[in-house]
């Protein structure tokens, strides 16, 4: 019985720790001082601008250079529509690392984050292994990310950023109807 209670307490503590880590700045500023109403409006406008993707396809940071090169349509292993986003990055850090560890890609359609897709490599179209490969400092590598595509009519917004850091994002919008 004591082990069961200890396990429940440990699980609860772990859940609370993860919840505490997940918080963050929602991108809005609340100011109760009426004299600063103009600053609050400017902060809200800035937050709104940050939420809107701006097709900035290349970003350079101290540790990494990364860019979005394009996208294509494919089928996942279940035969459903998928989008493959082609990216490239350069490891400017002092550590050997992989794109999967260093960068984070997210795709959205109709304001909803898309799920990762499992796509088979057919005829060299998709290389899902490249993102897992470590590269040495100073090396550049191409990699691809695949996402399930609920429909082929709404535009897809893609963001690529440094994993767990910085506000710098490479963004690009794709129209599935224009992709092949």
JOTAQUI-V318128 format. One line per field, one symbol per residue. psi: psi as a letter, one per 20 degrees, with the letter a starting at -180 (. if undefined). burial: 1 if it has 16 or more other C-alpha atoms within 10 Angstrom, else 0. Layout:
psi: ???
burial: ???
This chain:
psi: ghhgggggggggggghghghhiaapijqppoiohikhghggghggggghhioqklnipqprhhqpqqpharrqaqaijjqqqpppprqqpojajqprrhhhhrpqpqqpkjppqqqqopqopkkhpnihhhipqqqpiqqqqrqpqqqohrjhqqppppprppkqqipppqqppohhiq.
burial: 000000000000000000000000000000000000000100110000000000111110000111110011111100001111111111111000111101111111100001011111000001110110011010001111111110010011111111000000111111010000
